[in-house]
């Protein structure tokens, strides 16, 4: 796997007692891929390269198809097979292209709630697809199998279901709004449990995973993302350590501190990593070193197969 440019640090101080240093947790994250058959080929190579470094798991933050591609079971099964073939567990959080946006004409004019049910049936109901068993995840609500948390090397990781396209906030659609309210409640309940678990285990860091860019920088309140921003602030009030959010959605690789408290001051211990997405087939190695300075580090890479095209 080829490094695109030197490791970028997300930066954060964390003081630990002398001598209390554990090995860093390192894992691989991708999202908003694949959007075409060619991208599927390169994504497979990207994941093969990642597997060679033997991470404990890989993360896909959502959007496993292009927005203009038909929303079909066959397309979901194709990526589900790729997940199944990985030698390590896959932590996957659904994106909007898989279900919320399936009502669009170019995506087949399908019922989004039917597509969400199909996604859960194909990907989450079959334990062999994501094979997360070795991680011993806690799934508090069986109705939301995508919502989970687990601990690894002193770090607590949690995935909740927040998607692009304003998180399925559709005031003119009663069924969509009912889904939005129930999922929002499930997300909040999971984050509350995750915060308690992090405190109980004295977690050195927390990593959160979901698909949507919640538009921290947007001045106007986009209603679909108001609850998750509130929940993030509650988590930070309940858990005193460093928190990293990994998301996709807007296809822009970046790391920053975008969340402010109610007085407008930047919350320094909250950091965001957005993974790149189509048309860039690339991924990010994330290292969590609770005793390090910084705690969170990233390394952007793309498949070694690209070398054959570039001549490098």
C-alpha positions, -999 to 999 in steps of 0.1 A, spaced: 0 0 0 13 34 -10 13 64 12 -2 95 -5 17 119 18 32 117 52 11 109 82 -12 136 93 -17 141 131 -50 150 145 -31 161 176 -41 159 213 -23 158 246 -33 131 271 -14 127 303 -9 92 318 9 80 349 46 73 344 52 39 328 15 34 319 19 30 281 1 5 260 7 -4 223 -13 19 199 -45 6 184 -42 7 146 -71 1 121 -81 9 86 -110 31 75 -127 37 41 -161 50 29 -182 63 0 -169 34 -21 -174 17 -45 -194 38 -69 -185 17 -100 -172 -17 -111 -137 -2 -116 -138 12 -80 -149 -22 -67 -117 -36 -82 -95 -10 -67 -113 -12 -33 -106 -49 -33 -69 -42 -38 -70 -15 -11 -85 -39 14 -60 -67 4 -32 -43 11 -47 -34 44 -51 -70 54 -13 -75 49 -8 -52 80 -31 -75 100 -54 -48 116 -78 -61 142 -107 -48 121 -115 -24 92 -142 3 91 -165 12 62 -184 44 71 -211 39 45 -222 45 9 -214 12 -8 -229 23 -41 -232 54 -63 -262 76 -59 -271 71 -95 -268 33 -94 -300 13 -91 -309 3 -55 -310 -35 -59 -304 -65 -37 -278 -77 -62 -257 -46 -57 -258 -48 -20 -249 -85 -21 -218 -77 -43 -203 -55 -16 -215 -79 11 -195 -106 -5 -164 -83 -5 -170 -77 32 -174 -115 38 -141 -121 21 -121 -99 44 -98 -118 69 -107 -95 97 -141 -81 111 -157 -53 92 -174 -25 111 -199 -10 87 -223 19 92 -250 25 64 -249 54 41 -276 74 24 -270 59 -10 -280 25 2 -315 35 13 -324 71 21 -318 82 -15 -333 52 -32 -366 71 -39 -347 91 -66 -357 82 -102 -322 75 -113 -317 51 -83 -348 31 -93 -376 50 -75 -376 25 -47 -391 28 -12 -363 38 11 -377 19 41 -379 -13 21 -343 -8 10 -333 -2 47 -350 -35 56 -332 -53 27 -298 -38 38 -303 -51 73 -314 -85 61 -285 -90 36 -256 -74 55 -265 -75 92 -287 -105 97 -260 -129 83 -232 -129 109 -208 -142 82 -209 -109 62 -193 -86 87 -181 -114 111 -177 -90 140 -181 -117 166 -144 -116 176 -148 -80 186 -176 -90 211 -197 -60 202 -226 -49 223 -258 -44 202 -283 -29 226 -314 -29 203 -319 -58 179 -340 -35 157 -309 -15 150 -282 -42 144 -259 -15 129 -257 3 162 -230 -12 184 -200 -6 206 -169 -26 217 -136 -21 234 -102 -28 221 -68 -21 236 -83 4 261 -102 23 235 -140 22 232 -154 23 196 -191 30 188 -211 30 156 -244 48 152 -267 52 122 -266 88 109 -267 93 71 -263 120 46 -292 137 27 -302 154 60 -304 121 78 -338 111 63 -355 142 77 -385 146 54 -412 166 71 -437 159 43 -433 121 47 -449 107 78 -432 73 75 -398 89 70 -403 111 100 -414 81 122 -382 63 111 -361 93 118 -375 98 154 -371 61 163 -335 59 149 -326 91 166 -338 77 199 -318 44 193 -286 65 185 -290 85 217 -296 54 238 -265 37 224 -242 68 229 -255 70 265 -246 34 271 -212 38 254 -204 67 275 -211 47 307 -191 18 294 -162 42 286 -162 55 321 -166 21 337 -136 7 318 -116 40 322 -112 41 285 -83 62 273 -101 73 242 -134 70 223 -138 66 186 -173 72 170 -183 60 135 -212 71 113 -217 81 77 -230 116 75 -210 148 76 -232 166 101 -221 200 88 -206 214 119 -195 245 100 -230 253 87 -245 283 104 -282 274 97 -296 244 116 -302 215 92 -328 197 112 -318 162 104 -284 167 121 -295 187 152 -300 157 174 -266 141 167 -248 173 174 -267 175 207 -258 139 214 -221 145 207 -221 173 233 -238 151 258 -212 124 253 -184 149 258 -201 160 290 -203 124 302 -169 113 291 -138 134 299 -113 119 275 -104 124 238 -130 116 212 -125 110 175 -154 110 150 -148 92 117 -174 99 90 -177 102 52 -204 116 30 -188 147 14 -158 129 -1 -132 153 14 -103 140 33 -98 162 63 -89 163 100 -100 191 123 -117 202 155 -151 214 142 -173 212 173 -179 242 196 -196 243 230 -226 264 236 -205 295 242 -188 291 208 -155 278 220 -138 250 201 -139 217 220 -102 208 217 -105 171 228 -131 164 201 -117 157 166 -131 147 133 -116 126 105 -135 125 72 -123 97 49 -119 103 12 -145 89 -12 -153 84 -49 -137 91 -73 -107 88 -50 -103 52 -41 -83 57 -9 -83 48 27 -69 60 60 -49 42 86 -58 54 120 -36 50 150 -49 56 186 -20 59 211 -36 69 244 -1 76 259 11 95 229 13 131 218 -8 133 197 -33 106 206 -48 102 171 -27 99 140 -37 92 104 -20 80 72 -38 84 38 -31 56 13 -44 43 -20 -40 8 -35 -6 -4 -46 -24 -14 -79 -24 23 -88 14 19 -93 8 -1 -125 -11 28 -139 12 56 -128 45 38 -135 57 45 -99 
